[in-house]
Every structure is written in structure tokens, then in C-alpha cells.
Amino acid sequence: MHICFITSEYPKVNFPHGGVGTFVKVFAKQLSENGHKVSVIGINNYTKKDEVEEDGDVTIYRLKPKRLKGLTWLLNNKTINSKIKEIHNKNPIAIIETAELGLAFMSKIKTVKYVIRLHGGHHFFAEAENRKVSVWKAYQEKRSFKKADGFIAVSNYVKSHTQNYLSYNNKPIVVLSSPVNTTLFTPNKSLNADPYNITFIGTICEKKGIRQLIMAMDGLVDIYPNIKLNIYGRDWFFKNGASYVEMLHKNYSDIISKCVTFHGSVPYDTVPEVYGKATVCVFPSHMETQGLVALEAMLMEKAVIFTQNGPGPELITHKKTGLLCNPTSPEDIKEKIEWVLEHPKDSIIIAKQARDFALNNFEIKGLTKKNIEFYNSI
């Protein structure tokens, strides 16, 4: 089967990327190992020119972005459509998979089936972040959903919550979690965890709860003078171009100077080492669709504090496989971190149970098999 992903987020060496990029890379590699041909097509957000990259057996086509005020979206969609047809004519595509808005302006090929994987679209996050729905993006999302032949949701929550705003149009839908690289993320006893190392990995933006996490540290540093919050991830920028990290430095300089370090993005294959040196990993997102970083830390046998919102309870059973927190309450985040630090023996037991849960439910080979079964079913 020839499977084609439409995304601009496939990771490029020495450039930062997010959770969707991580998922596509891990999943594409496993599909190719199962004998399927995999192509990835997207606008080049890295070097602004046409590039073709071979990542093992996965072929990535990064297309030069077109710029014309008011028509950029149309020109870029035409570029993607043209590349799809070119590739399909050489090696017929069976499945095209993309995110929520991805099919809006795609020209459908009769012999191809089109799948939307729900990673959290515009309607989903607009409601979660309490912001206004864009009429233009809402139109695109509804148009995209009508074109889909099937849907894959990465959690029960994203499936049910998206349905409050958009119709699946009686098309097949299945809940299949995103797999995690269980080979890369394994406990490393040679890494000595700092007993007061609090670690966060993710995009540094409001919806990830990083501001509340920094505020929580203000109540912890007086109790634990050696405590450190290590933040790894790329910066996020406001519409006016202002840096979110700079905003944090401006508004929380006192606490940041005492116990917070921003490390920036790190290569994906070094992330296990980052987790390995942590005592507790904290991900107080205001909303998630699944939460890959939490799973990665769980596989590393780390105590994880995750959001109680959205799919949090699907991933974490409180004080059994981790701890759940109120992501908008710095005081609650503080209390959960303090609990881990004050209950080291219980935390070790929880961390071991977390790894077992992650291995049993998010192992890549089994989930890849279920994905292929769904592709075949449509």
C-alpha cells in the first residue's frame, strides 16, 4: 500500500518540531518497516525551497512556499495538489492522511481514500483556549471533513469533543492512540536523576501551562532551595511577532532568576537523556488531544504530572500511573510537585506502573497493525 501524509511538520535535522511531526516520523518509519511505501508532502517551512529528502525508506517532499498577499493559501494548495498527482501517476497512492483542515482545498482522486487524523483542529482548540472561532478556518475545517472517507481520533476525548462542533458525516471513525517509540524511551539507570530537577518539554506557549508552572515554582523554591525547573522546547510568538519566552522573563523575572532555566529545543534522540535526569516531569497543558511527551516520560519510568483536562484521565490514573493537576491553578501544580518530592517511594512505584501501562497500550507495532486494518477497511 502507498500511504501519503500531507503535513509540513515532518522533522528536519537541526530544526525544532512539535508532537505531530514526532508522530508522523515514528509512524511512517514503522509503516515502511511493514512493507508499505510512504511519502510525505508539505510546504517547506524550513529552508523556503523545493527539497526531496530520503529518511530511510520514507520520502519527504518539501515544497517551496508561494507568497502572494491574499492568495498564499490558494497557491500553496495548488502546489500540493500538483505534487500529489505527480507522485500518484508514478506510484498509485492508496491512502492520503492529513490533519483537520488538510482536505479543504484538496482535489480528490477517485481511486484514493482520504483520512483525517484528529490531532486537535481549529474548533477544538478555539474552545479549549477560550478564543473566538475564525470564520475562515471554520469554513475550511467543515469543508475538509465533508471530503474525508474516514477519521482516526487519537483519544476518546478528541473524538467526542470535536463532534460537538463538526460532523463526521456518517463516515467510519476509530479511536487509535498515537504510538510512542518504546525502543528509544527506556529507563537508563546510568543517568543519575537530580532529586530536585523538575522538567518540562514542549512548545513554550500559554496552552501548555508553562506560565502557571513557573508561578508554581515561586511557592516551591522557599521550601526546596535547590529546586530547578528545566524547560526544553521551542519558543512561541504572538501575532505581533513578540516572543512568549521574553514575555515570561519580563513578568516573572524574580522566580526565573532563582530556579528556572530555558534550554531551547534539543534533538529528538537526546530527549531520553533529558527525561533521565529528571525527578518529576510536569506537563500542565490547558488542553491536549493525547499528550506524547507525558507518555515518553512514563516510558522512562518517571513520575509524571499531567493535566486533568481533556484526555488526561485516559492517560493517567491519579496516584497509580501518575498525578493529575488543575493546569490553571499554580497552587495545585505546586501541591502535586510537592507530593512527589515528599513521597519518593510511592513515586517510584507509580513510575514503574506508568511504564507498564504505556508499554501495554501505546506500543508501536500493535498500533500500526490496527491503523493498517483501518486503512484496509475503507
C-alpha positions, 0 to 999 in steps of 0.5 A, a space after each residue: 500500500 502507498 500511504 501519503 501524509 500531507 503535513 509540513 511538520 515532518 522533522 528536519 535535522 537541526 530544526 525544532 518540531 512539535 508532537 505531530 511531526 514526532 508522530 508522523 516520523 515514528 509512524 511512517 518509519 514503522 509503516 515502511 518497516 511493514 512493507 508499505 511505501 510512504 511519502 510525505 508532502 508539505 510546504 517547506 517551512 524550513 529552508 523556503 525551497 523545493 527539497 526531496 529528502 530520503 529518511 530511510 525508506 520514507 520520502 519527504 517532499 518539501 515544497 517551496 512556499 508561494 507568497 502572494 498577499 491574499 492568495 498564499 493559501 490558494 497557491 500553496 494548495 495548488 502546489 500540493 495538489 500538483 505534487 500529489 498527482 505527480 507522485 500518484 501517476 508514478 506510484 498509485 497512492 492508496 491512502 492520503 492522511 492529513 490533519 483537520 483542515 488538510 482536505 479543504 482545498 484538496 482535489 480528490 482522486 477517485 481511486 484514493 481514500 482520504 483520512 483525517 487524523 484528529 490531532 486537535 483542529 481549529 474548533 477544538 482548540 478555539 474552545 479549549 483556549 477560550 478564543 473566538 472561532 475564525 470564520 475562515 478556518 471554520 469554513 475550511 475545517 467543515 469543508 475538509 471533513 465533508 471530503 474525508 472517507 474516514 477519521 482516526 481520533 487519537 483519544 476518546 476525548 478528541 473524538 467526542 469533543 470535536 463532534 460537538 462542533 463538526 460532523 463526521 458525516 456518517 463516515 467510519 471513525 476509530 479511536 487509535 492512540 498515537 504510538 510512542 517509540 518504546 525502543 528509544 524511551 527506556 529507563 537508563 539507570 546510568 543517568 543519575 536523576 537530580 532529586 530536585 530537577 523538575 522538567 518540562 518539554 514542549 512548545 513554550 506557549 500559554 496552552 501548555 501551562 508553562 506560565 502557571 508552572 513557573 508561578 508554581 515554582 515561586 511557592 516551591 523554591 522557599 521550601 526546596 532551595 535547590 529546586 530547578 525547573 528545566 524547560 526544553 522546547 521551542 519558543 512561541 510568538 504572538 501575532 505581533 511577532 513578540 516572543 512568549 519566552 521574553 514575555 515570561 522573563 519580563 513578568 516573572 523575572 524574580 522566580 526565573 532568576 532563582 530556579 528556572 532555566 530555558 534550554 531551547 529545543 534539543 534533538 529528538 534522540 537526546 530527549 531520553 537523556 533529558 527525561 533521565 535526569 529528571 525527578 518529576 516531569 510536569 506537563 500542565 497543558 490547558 488542553 491536549 488531544 493525547 499528550 506524547 511527551 507525558 507518555 515518553 516520560 512514563 516510558 522512562 519510568 518517571 513520575 509524571 504530572 499531567 493535566 486533568 483536562 481533556 484526555 488526561 484521565 485516559 492517560 493517567 490514573 491519579 496516584 497509580 500511573 501518575 498525578 493529575 493537576 488543575 493546569 490553571 491553578 499554580 497552587 495545585 501544580 505546586 501541591 502535586 510537585 510537592 507530593 512527589 518530592 515528599 513521597 519518593 517511594 510511592 513515586 517510584 512505584 507509580 513510575 514503574 506502573 506508568 511504564 507498564 501501562 504505556 508499554 501495554 497500550 501505546 506500543 508501536 507495532 500493535 498500533 500500526 497493525 490496527 491503523 493498517 486494518 483501518 486503512 484496509 477497511 475503507 
